[in-house]
């Protein structure tokens, strides 16, 4: 039976990773599938084996047996994309570097992308991987609610000290950080004609310190201010949905003012265009239902 391409597998486990030709054996880390599995990459937690053992077998603390969840040291991403040439892979890396230039380190889970030779069927193929900073936080849903009460409830969900002083400052701090984040994204769009995927569920996290972090850079879209609705390789209108998400973040979360008749919103939030995008988005979800790779990671708006 021919060896299955790792990029085509629905899921990976620890054995799949350590069997890769570019992974050092014996390794000192344990690899576990992350709870989010992307359409464009395998996402694996990089863990200390003894942390996994403590999580499984438990530890005694003050006479009580606890099962502390192993926390990742890093997140390993293995991209599913099959590049036709080294040049194609390098073009993908260039887009990642654009995002890092504008958002790192304050607003991005720091990525460390690398290209490796993947041996498959006795042949060498180019594989894009990444080791990314692990970020803990609460999901930011661009189409959700962001009144002060909701922001304060997110504070409690993260287990942050809820003293009166912190509560009074928390919403204002988040809105200020959101304003800076949005400003960076808009600058990137206007200067480079690129935008990261802001529409995917879980792509944006709010941290304990009140920072907004982009944690998924797998789908970076080019931006063109014309009438064509550009789709990604899966048929999703990621550029339009990302700029729509940016608009709602600016309107509801930041302390800034969002005007629909200004760039970059003017082109993409035209009512007739948004109707077309909505139809395309619905068709995308319908086409992906039942796919072994499909994770419902896009908001229907």
MARMIVO-980844 format. One record per residue (C-alpha): z, y, x; residue in three letters; residue number from 0. Coordinates in nm, 4 decimals. Each point is the difference from the previous one (the first is absolute). Example, Ala and Ser with C-alpha at 12.3 -4.5 7.8 and 13.67 -1.06 7.14 Angstrom:
REM MARMIVO-980844
> c3, c2, c1, aa, i
> 0.7800, -0.4500, 1.2300, ALA, 0
> -0.0660, 0.3440, 0.1370, SER, 1
This chain:
REM MARMIVO-980844
> c3, c2, c1, aa, i
> 0.0000, 0.0000, 0.0000, UNK, 0
> -0.0998, 0.3382, 0.1515, UNK, 1
> 0.2747, 0.2407, 0.0945, UNK, 2
> 0.0574, 0.2645, -0.2671, UNK, 3
> -0.0486, 0.3587, 0.1100, UNK, 4
> 0.3383, 0.1731, 0.0003, UNK, 5
> -0.1589, 0.3043, -0.1623, UNK, 6
> -0.1062, -0.2083, -0.3004, UNK, 7
> 0.3365, -0.1591, -0.0702, UNK, 8
> 0.1920, 0.1162, -0.3045, UNK, 9
> 0.3310, 0.0032, 0.1874, UNK, 10
> 0.1333, -0.0611, 0.3488, UNK, 11
> 0.3243, -0.1539, 0.1223, UNK, 12
> 0.1832, -0.0168, 0.3308, UNK, 13
> -0.2001, -0.2996, 0.1205, UNK, 14
> -0.3297, 0.1757, -0.0697, UNK, 15
> 0.1052, 0.2911, 0.2194, UNK, 16
> 0.1344, -0.1943, 0.2962, UNK, 17
> -0.3142, -0.2160, 0.0015, UNK, 18
> -0.2168, 0.3047, 0.0652, UNK, 19
> -0.1499, -0.0032, 0.3472, UNK, 20
> 0.1292, 0.3486, 0.0859, UNK, 21
> 0.3651, -0.0666, -0.0944, UNK, 22
> 0.2279, -0.0948, 0.2888, UNK, 23
> 0.1562, -0.3469, -0.0261, UNK, 24
> 0.2866, -0.0640, -0.0212, UNK, 25
> 0.0652, 0.3212, -0.1852, UNK, 26
> 0.3307, 0.1757, -0.0468, UNK, 27
> -0.0753, 0.1303, -0.3496, UNK, 28
> -0.0274, -0.1470, -0.3455, UNK, 29
> -0.2851, 0.1107, -0.2264, UNK, 30
> 0.0425, 0.0110, -0.3770, UNK, 31
> -0.2376, 0.1186, -0.2682, UNK, 32
> 0.0895, 0.3447, -0.1261, UNK, 33
> 0.0549, 0.0337, -0.3737, UNK, 34
> -0.3124, 0.2156, -0.0237, UNK, 35
> -0.3254, -0.1756, 0.0842, UNK, 36
> -0.2899, 0.2398, 0.0375, UNK, 37
> -0.3627, -0.0472, -0.0940, UNK, 38
> -0.1058, 0.1091, 0.3460, UNK, 39
> 0.2606, -0.1537, 0.2246, UNK, 40
> 0.2646, -0.2637, 0.0364, UNK, 41
> 0.3396, 0.1662, 0.0248, UNK, 42
> 0.2740, -0.1851, 0.1871, UNK, 43
> 0.3598, 0.0840, 0.0860, UNK, 44
> 0.0930, -0.0363, 0.3676, UNK, 45
> 0.3568, -0.1316, 0.0036, UNK, 46
> 0.2671, -0.1206, 0.2376, UNK, 47
> 0.0440, -0.3773, -0.0542, UNK, 48
> 0.3799, 0.0280, -0.0047, UNK, 49
> -0.0194, 0.2636, -0.2729, UNK, 50
> -0.2047, -0.2423, -0.2085, UNK, 51
> 0.2572, -0.2720, 0.0692, UNK, 52
> 0.2847, 0.2256, -0.1125, UNK, 53
> -0.1939, 0.0841, -0.3155, UNK, 54
> -0.0523, -0.3696, -0.0729, UNK, 55
> 0.3321, -0.1531, 0.1045, UNK, 56
> 0.2260, 0.2976, -0.0512, UNK, 57
> 0.2711, 0.1604, 0.2119, UNK, 58
> 0.3726, 0.0358, -0.0530, UNK, 59
> 0.1283, 0.3578, -0.0086, UNK, 60
> 0.3596, 0.0819, -0.0923, UNK, 61
> 0.0341, -0.3459, -0.1501, UNK, 62
> -0.3058, 0.0414, -0.2219, UNK, 63
> -0.3293, -0.1819, 0.0490, UNK, 64
> -0.2930, 0.2397, -0.0011, UNK, 65
> -0.3739, -0.0516, 0.0173, UNK, 66
> -0.1344, 0.3211, 0.1597, UNK, 67
> -0.3736, 0.0425, -0.0384, UNK, 68
> -0.1852, 0.0004, 0.3306, UNK, 69
> -0.1457, 0.3452, 0.0623, UNK, 70
> -0.3402, 0.0212, 0.1709, UNK, 71
> -0.0288, 0.1410, 0.3495, UNK, 72
> -0.3637, 0.0814, -0.0671, UNK, 73
> -0.2727, -0.0714, -0.2526, UNK, 74
> -0.2977, -0.1984, 0.1277, UNK, 75
> -0.3336, 0.0651, -0.1710, UNK, 76
> -0.3013, -0.2251, 0.0487, UNK, 77
> -0.3075, 0.1608, -0.1503, UNK, 78
> -0.2295, -0.2170, -0.2087, UNK, 79
> -0.3083, 0.2014, 0.0950, UNK, 80
> -0.2638, -0.1942, 0.1941, UNK, 81
> -0.1587, 0.2455, 0.2385, UNK, 82
> -0.3614, -0.0432, 0.0975, UNK, 83
> 0.0510, 0.1646, 0.3365, UNK, 84
> 0.2540, 0.1633, 0.2271, UNK, 85
> -0.1410, 0.3375, -0.1033, UNK, 86
> 0.0824, -0.0691, -0.3664, UNK, 87
> 0.3588, -0.0880, 0.0911, UNK, 88
> 0.0339, 0.3116, 0.2134, UNK, 89
> -0.1208, 0.2147, -0.2917, UNK, 90
> 0.2814, -0.1421, -0.2121, UNK, 91
> 0.2491, 0.0861, 0.2742, UNK, 92
> -0.1309, 0.3568, 0.0111, UNK, 93
> 0.0906, 0.0462, -0.3663, UNK, 94
> 0.3507, -0.1261, 0.0650, UNK, 95
> 0.0360, 0.2474, 0.2851, UNK, 96
> -0.0995, 0.2850, -0.2315, UNK, 97
> 0.2858, -0.0868, -0.2356, UNK, 98
> 0.2439, -0.0262, 0.2899, UNK, 99
> -0.1104, 0.3364, 0.1402, UNK, 100
> 0.0906, 0.1830, -0.3214, UNK, 101
> 0.2973, -0.1997, -0.1315, UNK, 102
> 0.1824, -0.1577, 0.2947, UNK, 103
> 0.2843, -0.0172, 0.0647, UNK, 104
> 0.1668, 0.1746, -0.2938, UNK, 105
> -0.2084, -0.1295, -0.2898, UNK, 106
> -0.1370, -0.3331, 0.1201, UNK, 107
> 0.1330, -0.3456, 0.0768, UNK, 108
> -0.1136, 0.0049, 0.3613, UNK, 109
> -0.2881, -0.2429, 0.0575, UNK, 110
> -0.0990, -0.1760, 0.3208, UNK, 111
> -0.3436, -0.1458, -0.0650, UNK, 112
> -0.1675, -0.2368, 0.2435, UNK, 113
> -0.3139, -0.2116, 0.0222, UNK, 114
> 0.0158, -0.3620, 0.1128, UNK, 115
> -0.2402, -0.2863, 0.0579, UNK, 116
> 0.0546, -0.2485, -0.2800, UNK, 117
> -0.1178, -0.3509, 0.0838, UNK, 118
> -0.1603, -0.1671, -0.3019, UNK, 119
> -0.2113, -0.3128, 0.0269, UNK, 120
> -0.0221, 0.0408, 0.3743, UNK, 121
> -0.1414, 0.3525, -0.0342, UNK, 122
> 0.1587, 0.3376, 0.0659, UNK, 123
> 0.0172, 0.2503, -0.2837, UNK, 124
> 0.1537, 0.3463, -0.0171, UNK, 125
> 0.3234, 0.0230, -0.1958, UNK, 126
> 0.1802, 0.3237, -0.0794, UNK, 127
> 0.3787, -0.0187, -0.0106, UNK, 128
> 0.2827, 0.2463, -0.0130, UNK, 129
> 0.3717, 0.0162, 0.0691, UNK, 130
> 0.1517, 0.2593, -0.2271, UNK, 131
> 0.3371, 0.1649, -0.0266, UNK, 132
> 0.2099, -0.1513, -0.2775, UNK, 133
> 0.1097, 0.2600, -0.2539, UNK, 134
> 0.2746, -0.0463, -0.2575, UNK, 135
> -0.0167, 0.2105, -0.3110, UNK, 136
> -0.0786, 0.0407, -0.3681, UNK, 137
> -0.3539, -0.0080, -0.1361, UNK, 138
> -0.1617, 0.3308, -0.0883, UNK, 139
> -0.2229, -0.0296, -0.3041, UNK, 140
> -0.2336, 0.3051, -0.0098, UNK, 141
> -0.0466, -0.0315, -0.3759, UNK, 142
> 0.3738, -0.0377, -0.0656, UNK, 143
> 0.2801, 0.2408, -0.0775, UNK, 144
> 0.1570, 0.2206, 0.2662, UNK, 145
> 0.2621, 0.2080, -0.1756, UNK, 146
> 0.3230, 0.0599, 0.1921, UNK, 147
> 0.1878, -0.2713, -0.1905, UNK, 148
> -0.2563, -0.2600, 0.1002, UNK, 149
> 0.0102, 0.1066, 0.3645, UNK, 150
> 0.3798, -0.0224, -0.0024, UNK, 151
> -0.0188, -0.3495, -0.1515, UNK, 152
> -0.2268, -0.1038, 0.2901, UNK, 153
> 0.2722, 0.1236, 0.2335, UNK, 154
> 0.2459, -0.2364, -0.1631, UNK, 155
> -0.2446, -0.2918, 0.0118, UNK, 156
> -0.0166, 0.0382, 0.3785, UNK, 157
> 0.3767, -0.0112, 0.0344, UNK, 158
> 0.0298, 0.3518, 0.1382, UNK, 159
> 0.3311, 0.1845, -0.0217, UNK, 160
> -0.0121, 0.1789, -0.3353, UNK, 161
> 0.2421, 0.2797, 0.0766, UNK, 162
> -0.0440, 0.3202, -0.1992, UNK, 163
> -0.1344, 0.1849, 0.3051, UNK, 164
> -0.2665, -0.2617, 0.0739, UNK, 165
> -0.1027, -0.0229, -0.3654, UNK, 166
> -0.0434, 0.3759, -0.0249, UNK, 167
> -0.2223, 0.0119, 0.3082, UNK, 168
> -0.1947, -0.3239, -0.0502, UNK, 169
> -0.2748, 0.1041, -0.2476, UNK, 170
> -0.0699, 0.3230, 0.1890, UNK, 171
> -0.0297, -0.1871, 0.3290, UNK, 172
> -0.2418, -0.2555, -0.1460, UNK, 173
> -0.2174, 0.2690, -0.1562, UNK, 174
> -0.0185, 0.1886, 0.3289, UNK, 175
> -0.0987, -0.3156, 0.1878, UNK, 176
> -0.2543, -0.0835, -0.2700, UNK, 177
> -0.1524, 0.3441, 0.0350, UNK, 178
> -0.0421, -0.0520, 0.3748, UNK, 179
> -0.1454, -0.3489, -0.0507, UNK, 180
> -0.2520, 0.1237, -0.2553, UNK, 181
> -0.0974, 0.2904, 0.2234, UNK, 182
> -0.0764, -0.2440, 0.2834, UNK, 183
> -0.2114, -0.2204, -0.2268, UNK, 184
> -0.1976, 0.2966, -0.1326, UNK, 185
> -0.0569, 0.1256, 0.3527, UNK, 186
> -0.1275, -0.3446, 0.1005, UNK, 187
> -0.2388, -0.0122, -0.2960, UNK, 188
> -0.1459, 0.3428, 0.0663, UNK, 189
> -0.0265, -0.0359, 0.3787, UNK, 190
> -0.1078, -0.3641, 0.0368, UNK, 191
> -0.1340, -0.1040, -0.3435, UNK, 192
> 0.2333, -0.3009, -0.0071, UNK, 193
> 0.2862, -0.0984, -0.2278, UNK, 194
> 0.2380, -0.2987, 0.0101, UNK, 195
> 0.0667, -0.2127, -0.3066, UNK, 196
> 0.2720, 0.1851, -0.1903, UNK, 197
> -0.0575, -0.1841, -0.3269, UNK, 198
> 0.1169, -0.3482, 0.0954, UNK, 199
> 0.3401, -0.1067, -0.1306, UNK, 200
> 0.2428, -0.0045, 0.2903, UNK, 201
> -0.2203, 0.2003, 0.2359, UNK, 202
> 0.2460, 0.2910, -0.0026, UNK, 203
> 0.3735, -0.0383, 0.0552, UNK, 204
> 0.2935, 0.2386, -0.0235, UNK, 205
> 0.2569, -0.0629, 0.2743, UNK, 206
> 0.3754, 0.0552, 0.0071, UNK, 207
> -0.0524, 0.3185, 0.1960, UNK, 208
> -0.2235, 0.1417, -0.2731, UNK, 209
> -0.3215, -0.0465, 0.1965, UNK, 210
> -0.3274, -0.1170, -0.1515, UNK, 211
> -0.1755, -0.2711, 0.1983, UNK, 212
> -0.3492, -0.1412, -0.0366, UNK, 213
> 0.0354, -0.3701, 0.0806, UNK, 214
> -0.3462, -0.1358, -0.0814, UNK, 215
> -0.3018, 0.1198, 0.1992, UNK, 216
> -0.2303, -0.2929, -0.0756, UNK, 217
> -0.2348, 0.1973, -0.2224, UNK, 218
> -0.1100, 0.3341, 0.1438, UNK, 219
> -0.2803, 0.1634, -0.1948, UNK, 220
> -0.2557, 0.2595, 0.0962, UNK, 221
> -0.0003, 0.3089, -0.2223, UNK, 222
> -0.3199, 0.1610, -0.1203, UNK, 223
> -0.0003, 0.2939, -0.2395, UNK, 224
> -0.3034, -0.1073, -0.1984, UNK, 225
> -0.0610, -0.1697, -0.3333, UNK, 226
> -0.0094, -0.3565, 0.1357, UNK, 227
> 0.3051, -0.2142, -0.0730, UNK, 228
> 0.0452, -0.1983, 0.3182, UNK, 229
> 0.1470, -0.3498, -0.0187, UNK, 230
> 0.1724, -0.1989, 0.2719, UNK, 231
> -0.1103, -0.3465, 0.1064, UNK, 232
> 0.1825, -0.1517, -0.2981, UNK, 233
> -0.1567, 0.2315, -0.2546, UNK, 234
> 0.3029, 0.2242, -0.0481, UNK, 235
> -0.0398, 0.3819, -0.0241, UNK, 236
> 0.2741, 0.0531, 0.2573, UNK, 237
> -0.1048, 0.3509, 0.1039, UNK, 238
> 0.0079, 0.1381, -0.3555, UNK, 239
> 0.3268, -0.1759, -0.0844, UNK, 240
> 0.1659, 0.1136, 0.3233, UNK, 241
> -0.0843, 0.3645, -0.0626, UNK, 242
> 0.1174, -0.0366, -0.3597, UNK, 243
> 0.3269, -0.1452, 0.1337, UNK, 244
> 0.0291, 0.2929, 0.2422, UNK, 245
> -0.0409, 0.2456, -0.2857, UNK, 246
> 0.2799, -0.1591, -0.2029, UNK, 247
> 0.2273, -0.0158, 0.3028, UNK, 248
> -0.0570, 0.3682, 0.0619, UNK, 249
> 0.0468, 0.0925, -0.3638, UNK, 250
> 0.3116, -0.2100, -0.0691, UNK, 251
> 0.1742, -0.0707, 0.3278, UNK, 252
> -0.0589, 0.2853, 0.2407, UNK, 253
> 0.1208, 0.3549, -0.0263, UNK, 254
> -0.3585, 0.1240, 0.0279, UNK, 255
> -0.2465, 0.0930, -0.2710, UNK, 256
> -0.3037, -0.2168, -0.0656, UNK, 257
> -0.3116, 0.1609, -0.1416, UNK, 258
> -0.2649, -0.2313, -0.1366, UNK, 259
> -0.2747, 0.2557, 0.0646, UNK, 260
> 0.0539, 0.0015, 0.3790, UNK, 261
> -0.1070, -0.2391, 0.2736, UNK, 262
> 0.0457, -0.2881, 0.0436, UNK, 263
> 0.0762, -0.0471, -0.3707, UNK, 264
> -0.2854, 0.1945, -0.1593, UNK, 265
> -0.2673, -0.2647, 0.0615, UNK, 266
> 0.2013, -0.3141, -0.0661, UNK, 267
> 0.2025, 0.1050, -0.3041, UNK, 268
> -0.2924, 0.1091, -0.2109, UNK, 269
> 0.0708, -0.1540, -0.3455, UNK, 270
> -0.3382, -0.1751, -0.0300, UNK, 271
> 0.0270, -0.1398, 0.3499, UNK, 272
> 0.3516, -0.1284, -0.0708, UNK, 273
> -0.1306, -0.1864, -0.3055, UNK, 274
> -0.2606, -0.1729, 0.2165, UNK, 275
> 0.2638, -0.0857, 0.2596, UNK, 276
> 0.2242, -0.1464, -0.2699, UNK, 277
> -0.2801, -0.2339, -0.1123, UNK, 278
> -0.0681, -0.1092, 0.3595, UNK, 279
> 0.3699, -0.0596, 0.0590, UNK, 280
> 0.0273, -0.2163, -0.3116, UNK, 281
> -0.3008, -0.2047, 0.1116, UNK, 282
> 0.1597, -0.0423, 0.3420, UNK, 283
> 0.3209, -0.1440, -0.1448, UNK, 284
> -0.1927, -0.2304, -0.2312, UNK, 285
> -0.2153, -0.1269, 0.2876, UNK, 286
> 0.3043, -0.0682, 0.2169, UNK, 287
> 0.2069, -0.1870, -0.2582, UNK, 288
> 0.0503, -0.3564, 0.1111, UNK, 289
> -0.0995, 0.0696, 0.3600, UNK, 290
> 0.2291, -0.1789, 0.2441, UNK, 291
> 0.0248, 0.3202, 0.2046, UNK, 292
> 0.0702, 0.2340, -0.2868, UNK, 293
> 0.3216, 0.1940, 0.0009, UNK, 294
> 0.0134, 0.2619, -0.2773, UNK, 295
> 0.0516, 0.2751, 0.2527, UNK, 296
> -0.1932, 0.2751, -0.1709, UNK, 297
> 0.1276, 0.2264, -0.2709, UNK, 298
> -0.2062, 0.0178, -0.3144, UNK, 299
> 0.0783, 0.3689, -0.0296, UNK, 300
